[in-house]
Amino acid sequence: PTSCALYTKGSGFALTDGSGSSGVCLLGEALGESEARMSKPFCGDAGLMLGQVLHRLGYKREHFLITNRTNCRPPQNWMEGAPWESDAVEACRPYFEETLRRNPQIKVLVPMGNSALHYLLGQKGVGNWHGTIHWHPGYEKWVVPTFHPSYLMRGNWNEIATARFDLQVAVE
């Protein structure tokens, strides 16, 4: 929307990818460079990591609904703590809510990383929250937090098995 602080500063735009036939919606923070260019969430390096984690579980990416709390790429890929963060997140909230309305098969929301965790549960510290199960009364969905794929790629290989476990909990 033109009222968003990132309307003239951000780049790209993407809503969702996947069918959500698994009943699970994976939620990230914002588009990266590849995502902004391709207009598709999680299609860059983080998307490759996400695909690998799902594949190792025997799941297909297209069976998940994949989106972000912000639908464009912020300047210099800077969102968390940026002066436009709150405004951009709230400007995109109607897109997220419409996505959930149009996809009643979604029963579980998986916030990937601290930004998405804060967006859904008002909490930070995904390391303390991953794999736990919460009810979101506003969206009437279960919430199972996990690590963001880019976090796993930044040398946190020991958490890949944890992320797989978290996603298995979400699907089950």
N, C-alpha and C positions, 0 to 999 in steps of 0.2 A: 504494500500500500504506500501511496505517496506520503502519508503521515509518518512513516518510519524514518528514524534518523539515518538508517543505512540506505535509504532509497537512492541517494546520489553518491554515497561513499562505498557501498558494497558492490559486489559483482556476482553475476550468475543468479539463478533461481531454480530450485528443484523442490518438489513436494515429496513424493514417495516413490518407492520401488518395491516390487514383490507383490504377491497376492494376499499374504496374511493367512493362508490356508492352515498354517500350523496353530493359529489362534494367538500368535505372539507378534507384538510390535517392538522393534528395536529402535531406540531413540538415542541419537547422538547430539552434538552441540551445534555445529554449523557446517556449511560447505567448505571443503578445502579447495585448493587450486584446480585439481582434476575434476572435482565434482561441479565447480562453478562452470568450467569449460564444457562439460558433458551434460549439464543439467540433470544429474542423477546422484542421489546420495550414496556415499560409500562406494565409489567406483575407482578411487585412487589406491595408494598403498595401504591405508587403513581398511579399505574395502577388500583388498586381497587377503589381508590378515583375517578379517572377519570371515571371509569365504573359507579359508583354510580351517579355522576353528569349527565352523559349522560342518564342513566336509568330514572332519575327523570324527564327528558325532553321528555321521550318516544322514545329516540334514542337507537340504538344498536351499540356497539363499532365496530363491524365488518363492519359497513357501512362507517366508517371513515378510511382514510389512516393515519397511525400513525408511526412517525419516529422521529429521533433526528438529531441535527446538527452535532454530532459526533457519530460514529457508534460503539465505544467500551467504556469500563469503564476505566476512568483515575485512576492512583494510588491514594489510599485513598479517592476515589470519589471526587478528587479535580480538577476542571476544571477552574472555573472563577478566573482569575488572576494568573493562574499557568504559569510557563515559557514555557510550551508546548501548551498552549491554541490556540494561533494563528496558529501555524503550524498544529495542529491536525484538527482544523476547516477547514482550507484550503485543507488539504489532503482528507477530507471527502466531500468537496463541489461537486466534480464530481458525487458522489453517489446520492446526493440530486437532482442535475440537471438531472441525468439519470432517477431517480424516477419520476420526473415531466414529462419528455418526454414520459415515458412509461404509464403514467396515465393522458391522456388528459381530462378525466372527472373532474379533480381537477380544481375548479374555485376559491377557497378561501384557503388561508394559515392562520393557527391560531398559532402564536408563543405563547407558554405557558411559561411565565416567562421572566426575564430580558435578559438572555443569548440568547434565541431564538429571542426575540424582537430586540436585538442589531444585530444579524445575518441578519435579514430581513430588518429592517428599519434604522439601525445605531443609534438607540435610546436606552436609559435606562429609568427606572422608569415606569414599567408596570402599576403601580397604577394610573399614569396620562394618560396612553394610552389605557387601556383596553376598549373594546367595540367600539372603534373608527374604522372607515373604511378608508383604504388607498389603493391606487393602486401601485403595484410594477411593474414599467415599464420593468425591466429586465426579470422577470418571467412571465409578463403579467397575473397576478393574483391579486385578492383582498386580503388584509391582515387585519385581525381582531384580535388584541392581547388580551390575557387574562392571568389570574394568573396560575402559575404552580400548579398541584395538590399537590405536596409536601408542597408548601406554605400554601395551605388550611389546610393541616393536622397538621401543626405546630401551631395550636391554632387560626388560622385566619378563624374560622367557619363563621363569619359574612360576609365573601367574597364569600361563596359558591353560594348564590343567584346571586351575581354579575357575577361569572363565568358562571352560567347557562344562564344568560341573554346574555353574550358575545357569547356563543356558539350558542344560538338561532339566534342571529344576523348573525353569520357566515353561518348557514345553510340556513336562509332565503335570 
